[in-house]
Amino acid sequence: MVLYSGHLIAAMQEYDQTLDEIGVILHSDVSTSVTRLNELELSFDKLSPAQQGRFLTFKGITFIYNAHYREALINFNQAEWLVKDTYLLASLYSYKATAYIATRDFEQALAMMAKSLALIVRIEDVDIKRSAYLRLANLYSGLEANDAVALYATKAIELADADDVKDICTAKLYLAVSSLELRSLDSAFSDFENTLSYCKQNGLSLIANMALKGLGWVKLREGDFPLSRNLLLKALTGYEAFNFQLEISHVHALLAQNYLATGEDAEAKIHAERVITQPEDPSSIEHKQLAYRVLSELAARQGAFEQAYEYSLQDQHYSKLLFDEKKMKALAYQSSKFNVDEKEREINLLNRERELYMAMQRVKERERTNMLMLVTILIGGVIFLAILFIAGMLQKRKYKRMASLDSLTGILNRGAGQELAENLFVQTLAKGGSFSVILFDLDHFKRINDSFGHGTGDWALKKVVEILRSRIRSCDVFSRVGGEEFGIFLPSASEAQALEVAQLCREKIAAINTQHSGHEFSLTASFGVSSMGDSDLSLDPLLHRADLALYAAKSQGRNLVVAYSAALEPDKGSNARQSKLSLSPS
Ligand SMILES: Nc1nc2c(ncn2[C@@H]2O[C@H](COP(=O)(O)OP(=O)(O)OP(=O)(O)O)[C@@H](O)[C@H]2O)c(=O)[nH]1
């Protein structure tokens, strides 16, 4: 299977290559092209549809070159359904136009040219497009549609670079020929002169020679016979070098007219007879008509009236042919122009509708975008507000937390600690259970500050908190009550348990290695402990009692833990120590 498809691909590539090769020689070596196409025809069924399209187009072109226009059209009609390539299709239509012109079906020719043009517009390759426009100019010149000739020649020039000399030269010639009919003789003369010098300069002698004929033709019309003759004779020599029979016949016809006008009858006759001996060809009708008119006048001048009559009959015959053809061409061109105008109007209408539709789509799209933007802005706004709100909340919570914490040690400050402890106390009271308070105060703290500075005092405060924090249960509340005084509130803790905790804390403080502060000093604290009694309905009495115990610890020498006892109650009016804790919140 793989082998089979491999073979198939190779064969296809080979056919493509053969067609490429034929394409190269098609316009220069028609007979070899015909031979190779005949060989390839044996494998026609094996060709892909695209290859069959190319084959039939090429075959049609060889028929055109051999003047078999009907056969050419049969091939082109088959190829039309198979060719997909835009350029090949555009060129196929223009060859069909050639065949239709040759068969005098000008309407079809113009229809094909319109089809070709529609495709040419879509071709992006500038070189291909330019040569397609030139071909169109050539076809229109065959139809004597000079305005179209001028239009497409101009388009070709617009697409040409300075080095596309052959195309520029050809286009210039078309412009000059069209201006012979469209503009004044003066401007046609200068156009031909311009073409002649440009084409000669660039070595394009055949086209230069055509321009030379054009100059002679203009001068003939102007009545400048000597200059016209000079130019036409030069052009004749040029054409003879190329053996360009059709052009040779035209120049002979023009020279016959020229000599007739100056009364050089013998010369006029020679040239006229050269024309009428040419084979019958639609392109030579005009030349023959001119030649017979000259011959008829010459015969009449010499009194050979019978002969003159014969020639005049021929003249009339060709005049009629010419007239009919010109009329047919003109009619076909006019009607095709009308069709084109109609189509253009339709296209414009459709384009306008399309533009309207596009504009509406754009408005809808813009509305959709605006709506999307609005929704995005709204959602963005909501998100922004939510972020602001959350950030505000977090900030608030942070500030609240900061407000409830002691900035130096990081534990709860007096207000927050007391509030929390009060809540726990109330809960304990409701549940029924024990509650103890430990108050402790660093001993001789003023001395530390005074001796080693405030920084060392701060260090000591932070160290004490750091050491004790880990020893205290998570359900207990540890707060800084005042400068160097702290409170530990222990829900569900008996006095004995509180004393144990206080003792442990005291030991830990005393064991702190103060050298880490940069100084060595003694760091101790005195502890007062109290527990909930049956009559306690708030935290205040406990605080008061713990404070008395702490005072006692200080009085008894410091670095001690003292539990409250009734004996510690001071006499009324005595100067008892006032804890930094205010008993009634102020
Ligand atoms: N370094 C520092 N010192 C503080 C801070 N708060 C209060 N103090 C100081 O703590 C000292 C407390 O001194 P006193 O109330 O006389 O008590 P004491 O020196 O500890 O003596 P006793 O309590 O009787 O052992 C004062 O000198 C205050 O300035 C603080 O945040 N940092």
The ligand as an SDF file (V2000), in Angstrom:
LIG
                    3D

 32 34  0  0  0  0  0  0  0  0999 V2000
   13.4540   49.9480   82.4370 N   0  0  0  0  0  0  0  0  0  0  0  0
   12.1810   50.1290   82.7600 C   0  0  0  0  0  0  0  0  0  0  0  0
   11.8870   50.5600   83.9760 N   0  0  0  0  0  0  0  0  0  0  0  0
   10.5980   50.7210   84.3530 C   0  0  0  0  0  0  0  0  0  0  0  0
    9.5610   50.4690   83.4560 C   0  0  0  0  0  0  0  0  0  0  0  0
    8.3760   50.7010   84.1110 N   0  0  0  0  0  0  0  0  0  0  0  0
    8.7160   51.1310   85.3470 C   0  0  0  0  0  0  0  0  0  0  0  0
   10.0620   51.1320   85.5450 N   0  0  0  0  0  0  0  0  0  0  0  0
   10.8530   51.4860   86.6610 C   0  0  0  0  0  0  0  0  0  0  0  0
   10.6660   50.5610   87.7370 O   0  0  0  0  0  0  0  0  0  0  0  0
   11.0380   51.1810   88.9190 C   0  0  0  0  0  0  0  0  0  0  0  0
   10.1470   50.7980   90.0440 C   0  0  0  0  0  0  0  0  0  0  0  0
   10.6640   51.2720   91.2000 O   0  0  0  0  0  0  0  0  0  0  0  0
    9.9980   51.1530   92.6190 P   0  0  0  0  0  0  0  0  0  0  0  0
    8.5120   51.2400   92.5050 O   0  0  0  0  0  0  0  0  0  0  0  0
   10.6490   52.1250   93.5070 O   0  0  0  0  0  0  0  0  0  0  0  0
   10.3210   49.7050   93.1010 O   0  0  0  0  0  0  0  0  0  0  0  0
   11.6340   48.8550   93.2150 P   0  0  0  0  0  0  0  0  0  0  0  0
   12.8260   49.6850   92.8690 O   0  0  0  0  0  0  0  0  0  0  0  0
   11.4870   47.6650   92.2960 O   0  0  0  0  0  0  0  0  0  0  0  0
   11.6700   48.4110   94.6190 O   0  0  0  0  0  0  0  0  0  0  0  0
   10.7610   47.2990   95.2750 P   0  0  0  0  0  0  0  0  0  0  0  0
    9.5900   47.1470   94.4360 O   0  0  0  0  0  0  0  0  0  0  0  0
   10.4520   47.8500   96.5620 O   0  0  0  0  0  0  0  0  0  0  0  0
   11.6560   46.1080   95.2550 O   0  0  0  0  0  0  0  0  0  0  0  0
   11.0380   52.6840   88.6230 C   0  0  0  0  0  0  0  0  0  0  0  0
   12.3590   53.1830   88.6720 O   0  0  0  0  0  0  0  0  0  0  0  0
   10.4670   52.7940   87.2500 C   0  0  0  0  0  0  0  0  0  0  0  0
   11.0330   53.8590   86.5480 O   0  0  0  0  0  0  0  0  0  0  0  0
    9.8680   50.0090   82.1820 C   0  0  0  0  0  0  0  0  0  0  0  0
    9.0230   49.7550   81.3400 O   0  0  0  0  0  0  0  0  0  0  0  0
   11.1870   49.8550   81.8740 N   0  0  0  0  0  0  0  0  0  0  0  0
  1  2  1  0
  2  3  2  0
  2 32  1  0
  3  4  1  0
  4  5  2  0
  4  8  1  0
  5  6  1  0
  5 30  1  0
  6  7  2  0
  7  8  1  0
  8  9  1  0
  9 10  1  0
  9 28  1  0
 10 11  1  0
 11 12  1  0
 11 26  1  0
 12 13  1  0
 13 14  1  0
 14 15  2  0
 14 16  1  0
 14 17  1  0
 17 18  1  0
 18 19  2  0
 18 20  1  0
 18 21  1  0
 21 22  1  0
 22 23  2  0
 22 24  1  0
 22 25  1  0
 26 27  1  0
 26 28  1  0
 28 29  1  0
 30 31  2  0
 30 32  1  0
M  END
$$$$
